[in-house]
Amino acid sequence: MNAKVISVHSSRGGTGKTIIATNLALLLAKKGINVALLDLDFRAPSLEMIFSEAIERPVKCWLNDFLNSQCEPEQLLIDVSEKYNLSGRLLIGLANPAIDAIRNIMEKSRSWEVTVVKKLFSLLSSLFTNMKIDCCIFDTSPGVQYSSINAIVSSDVSMIITTLDSLDLKGTENMLVDLFGALDKKPVILVNKFSPETRIKSNENNEKIIRRLEKTLKHQVIGLIPCYCDVLQTERTSLLAVEKPNHPFIKDLEKVSEALGYTLQK
Amino acid sequence: MSPKETASNLKMATLLARIIDELREANEKLELLVSSNHTLLDTQKELIRQTSAKKKPTQDLRLAPDVMTLLSLPMSLRKTVMVLYKLEKATAEDIAKETKRLRAVESSSANQLVRLGYLKKKREGRDVYFYIEPQLEAKE
């Protein structure tokens, strides 16, 4: 399986969605894959800050503007490949972090949300046919919100990020049944910030933990990323895949990308 | 009848007269309230009639097949809507190709969604196309 459209989602905030989405996109682009990364977290946009060094100001077209039919995909997408010396192309689409833009999104009607799903499908069509993109990653809002469900509906696979915290796990379990079950979508689960102490206490190896989780959640668990203290302490705007490509976190993400169907021999 | 009994009867009669007066007053107030409610209801009915005559899309806005609405639909109908998010317009056969279900199943689902007000359909030559109507409000 080669997932062309991946939405990165979670039941609650703080699981590491954005850092995983961003570094996965950079990692794939470094290996020669053409990637688009879109910020669908309209309530708390982050990509604009993360890629601030690579963006020309003022931003001509935000994802908000595109969804309001105020600009075309070519104006929306910013190519940051050269800045980070990537072999493949990395195009990013940014959500507007201005408070007016966030408020504007929150005031939108249900009929507007129907247009958004259709606009997302048309954007994907442009990305894959005209812009020769191989993979598109959506960074979404946590929980059940219009923007995240729109992303899930228009993606091939949803990667749910969870920690082993009981609140996170229960939220994920509920979402898998109520949301993904209802939409007939088969998500994959990625455990992040896994504490090795948990393993020592329960005397289980990673494989056993994965099997146990799969049994509970009834969906494929594609990885268990340990909690790296230095990653937690690093600025959230830092791009590990570029700055520290040999970091174990990035090595773990390489395995994740393989589980998603991307072979990275290039 | 003793003077004591006469005084008591008089007191009772005065009390009853007061009660009757108060009931009459309350009745008048109730009649006034009912009458103004009727007027209010008539005005509201007229307003609704005028609004729906002028702005037919109001009904469509309530039936926008957004993703939250999608979650409340039965799975069989949900799959059909999800294909129509992707395709601008589609025949039952086009939808069936995407969902891998029978054309007849898709035709039935799509027609049900039309009846429910979520989809529209139009005939082009021999083909019948189903589509999600762009909402007026969507172009704000």
Interface residues (C-beta under 8 A of the other chain):
Chain A: N68 S69 S109 R110 S111 W112 E113 V114 T115 V117 K118 F121 Y146 I149 N150 V153 S154 L179 A182 L183 D184
Chain B: D60 L61 A64 P65 D66 V67 M68 T69 L70 L71 M75 R78 K79 M82 Y85 K86 I132 P134 Q135 L136 E137 A138 K139 E140
